[in-house]
Amino acid sequence: MIENSVLSAIEQFSLLDASKNVTVALSGGADSVALLYALYKLKEKLGITLSAAHLNHMIRGEEALRDEEFVKKLCKKYEIPLFCERADVPSFAEIQGLSLETAAREVRYGFLERVNCGVVATAHTASDNLETVLFNLSRGTALKGLCGIPLKRGIFIRPLILASRSEIEDYCKKNNLDFVTDSTNLSDDYTRNRIRHTAVPILKSVNPSAEKAAARACISLSEDEDFLTAAAEEYLHRNTVNGALKITDFHPAVVKRAIKRFAELLLNGARLDSLHINEIYSLKEGGRVSLPCGSTALLRDGLLYIIKNSDNIIENKQYYVKTETRVNDLFTEGEKVNNLLLKNSLDCDKIVGKSVIRTRQSGDSIRLAGRGCTKTLKKLMNELKIPENVRNSVPVIADDRGVVWVYGAGAAQRCAVNKKTEKVMVITVSAEQNKTD
C-alpha cells in the first residue's frame, strides 16, 4: 500500500525532521495525486498541515489549462489549500538561452521555494529514479550520478521514492483517484521517455523488481558518496596551506573531490566539470589549467593555487586551437546546458563565407551572445582583464563579416548555438606558457 511506502520513507530517512508543514508539488498526474492522497490519509498520524502547489508552465495550451482546473477541483474536494500560478516558460527559456525542459525546471523549483512553508514533497518514484540512473550512466556519470534522485535535498523531499509507477497506478485505481495524463510523456521525442519505453522494460524482463533493486542500490551508493565527500572535506581542512591546496598521493577519489571543492570555493561557486578536475589532477609534475571566470589552476611544488589571470602569472602564451563539427547535442532534455561548452561553440549554418582562426586585428569588434551591445576587442579584453602582453596571441575566429568568437569571451550573438541549431562547431583550446614568473 502506498501509505505504508510513504510512511516507511519518511520514518527511515527522517524526511520531515521537525517540519510540520508539507506542500505537495501537484501536477495532476497519477504520481502527485497518489502522493497528495496518501499524505492526506496520513496527516493525523504524522501531525502535519498539508497544502499543494501547482504551476501552469503555459507550454501545452488547453491541456495545461485542463490540468490547472483539475488540481483546483481536487484540492477543493479534500479541503487542501492550493497555491496556483502561471508562468510563461517558453519566453523565459528564449530569454535565458535554455532548453524548454531546463527552463521549466528552474521556474518550477523557484515557484515551489517561494510558496513553501516547511518542506516540499515531490512525487518522484522508484521508476523515475531508475530512469535517472540510466540516463546519467549513458552520459558517463561518476558515483554521484549513480546515486539517482536524492531522498532529500534542502527543502525538497521524495516520499514516493520507494514506490514503483505500477504500484501507484494500482493505488489510484483501488481508491478511485482520477488523474490527468501529460501527452508529452507518451512521446519518444524526449530522452527520458525513450529510456522509459525501451530500456526499462528490457531490464524488468530480467528482474521484474528492477526499480526497487535500483532504489536499494542508490541508497547504498549515496552512503558511499556521503563518506567520500566527508573525507574530501577533511582532506581539504588538513591540506590547505596559505591559500593553496597540497596535492598528495592520497586516494584520487578523495583528492579529486577536494580539488573540486577547493576550486569552487575560490571561484565563488562557479561549477567545474569533471574535465577540469581531471586535468588539474593530472598535473603531477606541475603546470596549469584554464578555468572559468578568467582564472587559472596552477600546480607548483605540490601546491595547487587558483589564481586570477594577471601579468605576473601568465606571459607569452601559445595557443593551439582545434575545431570539430558535429550534430547539435548541447540541449539535452532534463539536463542543464553545459555553459562552458555552449560558450565555445558556433552555429555552422550562421557563419558567413569562410571561417579563419587568427589573432585580433585593428578595428575588430564583437556582439557577444546575451550581452546586447557591440564592443571592440580592445575594450572587451580590458573588461576580461587579459594581460596586455598576451592579447596579441589570444585566438579569434572570424568569418567574412567579422569576429564570431573570442577565446575566454565566447561566441557572437549572430552565430550563437541554440536548440534549433543543427550543426555545431565545437572549439577546444590548449595553451603552453613560454615563460612564468
N, C-alpha and C positions, 0 to 999 in steps of 0.2 A: 504494500500500500504506500502511496506517495507520501502521506503524512508521516509514516514511520521513517522513510528515507530522508525527508526534510528534517525531522526531529533528530535523527542519528547524526546527520551532517552538522547541525547546529551545536549539538552537545559534544560530539567527538572533536570538533575543530574550533570550539569556542567562537563561533561566528558572531554571536551577539555581544559578547563581553558584558558590559554594563548597559548597553543600549536597549532602550525600551520603545523607541520609535522606529518602525520599519516601513520604508517606502518601496513598493514593488514597481519595477520598471515594466509597465504593462503595454505590450504591443497589440494584444488581442489574439495572438496566436495560441496554439494549444499549450505550449510550454509556460508562457506567462500567465495564462488563465488558470492552469493547474496549480502553479505556484501561489497565485493570489488566493485561490480557494483553499489550498492546504494550510496556508498561514492564517486564513480566516477561521478555519476549524480549530487551529492550534493556539489562537491568540490568548485565550483564557489560561491555558496551560503554561504558555510562555510568558504571560504577563506583559504583552506588548500592545502598543497602539499601532493600528495598521492604516496605511494610506497607499495611494497608487499615483503613478506619473506616466503620462503619455505625450509623446512628441510626434506631431504630424510633420514629416520631413518635406512635404509638398513635392514629392518625386513621382508618385503613382496616381495622381489625379483623383478621379472618382473613387478608386479603390481605397486610397488613403482617407478620404472623407468617410467612406463606409466604416473603416477601422475606427476612426475617431468617434463616430456615433455609437458604434458597438461598445467600446470601453466605457463611454458615458452611461449607457443603459445598464451595463454590467455592474458598475460601481454604485449606481443608484439603487439597484436591486438589493445589494448587500449592505447598503448604507456605509460605503467606504469613501472617504474624502479623496477627490481626484484632482491632481494638478495637470492641466492640459494646455499645451501651447502649439503654435505652428511656427515653422522656421523655413525660410527659402534656402534650402540646402544647395540646389543647383547653382544659384547665384553666388553663394559662399564658396563653393568649390571652384568656380571660374575665377573669382577674385583672388583666391589664395593659391591657385595653381595646383589644386589637389584632385585626386580621383574622387568620384562621387561617393564611393564606399568610405574612403578615409574621411572626407568632409562630413558625411552623415554621422560617423562615429564621434568625431570631435564635437560637433554641435550637440549630439545626443548626450554625451557624457558631461558636457558643460551645463546643459539643462538639468540633468539629474543632480549634479553637485549643488546647483543653485536652489533647488526645491527641497533638498534633503534636510531632515530634522534629526537624524540619528545615523542609520545605515540604509543603504540602497540594496535591495535584493534583486539581482538579475537572474533570468531564467535559463542560464547556461546549463546544459545537461551533460551526462556522460557521453552521449552521441556527439555533441558539439566539441567536447574535449578530444575525442578520438580524431575527429576531422582536423582539429587544430594541430595535433601532434603530427599527423600525416602530412599536412601542408608544410609545417616547419621542417620536417625531415626531408621533404622533397627539395627544399631550398638550402640544405646543408647546415642545419642549425647545430649549435653547440648544446651543452647539457640544459641550459635554461629553457631553450625552446622545446625540449623533450619533456619538460615538466608540465606542459599543457596550460590550461586555464587555471590561474591561481584560485584557491578556495576563497581567499580574502585578500584584497588589495586596497588599502586605505579605507574609505567608507563603503566600498562595494563588496558584497558577499554573494556566494553562489550556493544556496541551499539545495538546489536540484542536481548538483554535480555528480551525485551517486546514482541518479535515476536515468534510465535509457529513454529514448524517444518513444519506443513501442510501449513501455510501461506507462508513460504519460498519456498516450492516446487511449490506452485501456482505461486509465483512471478517469479521463474526461467522459468516456462512453458510459462507464458504470455510474457516474454521478450526474449524468445528463447535462454536461457542461458544453455549451456551444462555444465555438471559437471561429476566427476568421483565418483565411489562408492567404499569405503573401504570394502572388503569382510569380514573383521573381525567384522564389525558392524552387520552382518547378523547372526552371530553365538551366541548361548546361552551359550557358554563356559565362557563368561565373565559376572560378576555380573551385571554390568550396563545394558548390553543387555537384560538380563533376566527381569530386572525391566522394561525396555522399552517395551518389547514384551508381558509381562504378567500383571504386576501391573498397569501400566499406562492405558492400555485400560479399565480395570475394573473401575478405578477412572473416566475416561472420560465417561463411561456408566452412572455414577451417575451425573456427571457435565461435559458436553462437553467442557466447558471452564476451566477445572481444571488447565491447565498450566498457564493461565492468572490469575486465582484466587491465585495460589501458588506464582506467581511473586508479586502480591499485598501484600500477607501475609509476604513474605520475606522482602519487603521494610519496612513494618511496624515493623517487628521484629528486623531488622537491626537498626532502630531508638532506640528501647529499649536497644539493646546491646550496642550501642554507649553511651547511657545515663549511663548505669551501669558501663561501662569501665571508663567513665569520673569521675563517683562517686568514683570508686576504686582508681583512681589516686589522687583524693582529699583526700581520707581516708589515703592513703599512705603518702601524704605530711604532714598531720596533726598528724599522729600517729607514725612516725619514730623518735626514740629517741636513740641517741648514738649508731647507728648501729643496733638497734633492732626495731622490729615492735610490737606495742602494740595491743594486740588482745582484742577487746571489744565485747559487746553483740549487736553491730550494725547488720543490716540485713546480713545474711550469703551470699546472692548473691553478696554483695559488699565486704565483708570481704574475701571471698574465692578468688575473683579476685585480691584483694590487696595482699594476701599471694602469689599467683602465680607470680604476677609482681615483688614483693619484692625478692622472692627466685631466679627467673630467672635473675634479675639484678645482684645479688651477685654471681651467677654461670656462669656469662659471656655468658648469652643467652642460656644455656642448657635448653631444653624444659622439663617441668614437666607435667605428665598426671594427669587426674582427680583423680586417685587412690592416688597419692602422696598428692595432695591438700586436699582431704577429710580426709586422715589420719592425716595430720597436724591440720586441723580444729577440729578434734575430740579430740585433746589433751587438753580437758577442764581443767584438774587438773594438767597439766604439763606432760612432757615426751619428747620422741624424735622419729624421723623417719629417716631412712637411705635414702639418696638421691643419684642421680648420681654424678659422678666426685669426689668420695671419700669425700662426705660432709654429714652433718647431720643437720636436723632441730631440734632445741632444744627449747622447751617452758618452761619457768621458771618464776614464779611470774607474769604471764600475758604478758610476753615479748617473742617474737619469735626471735631466733638467727639462722643464717645459718653459720655453722662452719665447718672448715676442721677437719677431724678426726685426733686427736692427743692424746698423753699420758695423758694430764691433763684434757681431756674431757671424754674419754671413757675408762673404765677399767673393767676387769674381766667379759667379756660378756659371756652369754649363748645363743647359737643359737638353734633355732627349725626349722628343715628343713622338707619340705613336697614336695613330687613329685607327679605329675599327668600325666598319659599317655593319649594322645588324638590325633585325626586326625590333620594333619598339616593345620592350617588356618591362619598362620602368614603372608603369602604373598597374600594379597587381592588386586584384580585389582582396580586401581585408588587411592589407599591409600599408604601412606608412611609406610614402615615397622616399627613396634614398636621395636626400637633398644634395649630397656631395657628388653622386653620380649624375644627377639631373643638371647640376651646375656645370659639369664638364661634358655636356652632350649637346649636339646640334641636330636640328631637323634637316635632313639631307635635301628634302624637296623644296626647302625655302632658301637654299644657298643659290645666289645669282652667279651664273657663269662658273668659272673655275675657283677653287679654294686653294690658298697657299699658306704655308707655315712660315712666318717671318718674325722679326722683332719690330718694335714700334718705329713709325716714320713721322716726320714733321706733319702736323695737321690731323693726325689720327684722332678719331673720336668714336664713342660707342654709347648706345642707349641700352643699358643693361636691363634684362628681364626683371620686371617688378619694381623698377626704380622710378619710372615716369619722367625721366629727364636725360638729355644727352650731355655727356661730359668728354672733354679731351682726355687722352690717356695720361697726359702730364698731371692734370688735376686728380684723375682717378688714382694714380699711383701715389700722389701726395696723401690722399684720404686713406689709402691702404697702408700708408707708412712703409712703402717699399724703399729700401735704401737707394740713394741716388746712384751709387756706384754699381748697382746691378740692374738698373732699369732698362738699360740698352740690351740686356740679354734675356729679358722676360719674353717668353714666347707668345705670339699673337697669331690668330688665324684670320685671314681676310678673304673676301670674295670680290667680285667685280664692283660691288657697291661700297666696299669698305670693311672695317673691322667687325667680325662676328663673334669673336671670343678672345678673352684675355686671361692668361694663367693667373689664378688667385682671385679673379673677379667674377668670371662666369661668362654666360652667353648673352648675345644681343637679343633684345625683345623680338626682333623680326625673325630670328632663327631659333627661338626657344622651343624646346620639346614640350608637347602636351599630350593628353590622352588620345588626340586624333592623329598624332604623328604616326607614320607607317615605318619609315626608315630612319634610324638614328646613327649619327657619327659619334662614337664614344672616344673621348680624348684621355689618354694617360700620359703623365709626365714624370720623369725621373730626373734627378739632379745630382751633380757632383760639385764639391767645393774645391777650387784650386788653392784656396788659402783660408785659414781660420785664425781666430785671434790667439 
